[in-house]
Amino acid sequence: MKLELHRRKAESLADLLAAEGCALDLRCGGNGSCGRCRVQLLSGTYRIDGKERVVSPPGISAKACRTVLESERGCVDVPDRSLRTLPGRILTEWTGNPPPSLPDPVIGIDIGTTTVAAVKLVNGTIVARASAFNGQSRFGDNVISRIVHAGSSKEALEEERRAVRETIDELLAELDASDCVRIGVAGNTVMTLLFHGVDPSPVGTMPFLPPLRCFPIRTARECGLISAPPDLPVLTIPAIAGFVGGDLVGGILRTDPQPGEMLVDIGTNCEMVFRTREGIFCTAAAAGPAFEGSGIPCGSRAVEGAVDHYFPDGTFSVLGGGEAAGLCGSAMIDFLAVMRRKGRLNEFGRLQPKAEQFAFTETLSIREEEISQLLKAKAAVAAGIQTLADSCGTPVRRLLLAGGFARYLDPANARAIGMLPEVECRIVGNTSLAGAAELAAKPELLPELERLSALPHELPLNALPEFENNFIDGLMLP
């Protein structure tokens, strides 16, 4: 897509394009590390990473977030792969009993780092669903990036607060919140703090304590939500710790883990809660956004065109059919398992016979350095589960896998590569959204949720020396 641009202040090219309705993929928060916003500069004068360049056809490739248009006019070509993707297969389902039956409509909202999902319920039945990518993604694809940006100034904090609220407003308009009587909200701790306009900076530094765990009941007006009646109550599920949030509290409410059962939400920040006969324990492992396609040039979120499964015969399935444009997390797990089983990957994740990359199609391939990133992500998940169980002195009997990633995951392949232990796995769906919906339908649950949020004992992995050893072991393929 070719666009003629006019210089406007000292904005980055990414900002100029966004103003023209051409939003780019800025998963790294515009710091130039992911390279997802590359465009072809065709004509004009630009400052690229601080160096001025005069460009003429056929032009040069540059990261839009690191480029500023210096001449009055310029022409750029934006490839489709650099555009911010539309909402994909965002999970709005869960298992277990339906929320309490209430004749008045209510809305439940799950605020994730990457995505926001919402449902409207009447009489305990979902009557409408809506989802979108979190508008905060332009400030980075992980909670640490969001913490750093929000803590840099009051204006930056307001930017992030406004971004997530605008995302939620779009969903409320799509669901038609005009007749609703309540909204329930759940999310990880940082996302919840940002929604309430609270600086999450303390979560980013030792001892990683959130400035707030329990949140006041507010109105839609106080939350800055204009697509809902102004006096509509907004209730929030409380958080457990800095990196274990209300999303896991909702999961505890919905799944009621029994001794030996571990609830795991595999996402950018892999949160886990483990019940033993001695109590409930929790931790979080920084798996990173690799399984969501960030930092992996061949990676993709679960959108149309993404490969969701890779099979032993070398074939694969594509979401929505059509040509394969990238691999989503479940396909990456399949790839590692299939290739290791065939002897095409050694225990270090190196291609056999030796090669720089493996081609799925003429235009889609995965390089060894990308495989290395995947192994780090799977090692973090495996080490988190193992270290938590070892620290509790109790073996894991069953895993309860929550969240969107688990929806497509083949547990057998995840076990084969050592990401998950050799135990029974049960897919429980979006329990964070389910908990938010249940709170909206039954507001008297809030004291019980506050009680549940205070039960888990946090075991920070950085304080457990065995985590490092388990992580190093996890970098290998069995």
Disulfide bonds with the S-S distance in Angstrom:
none
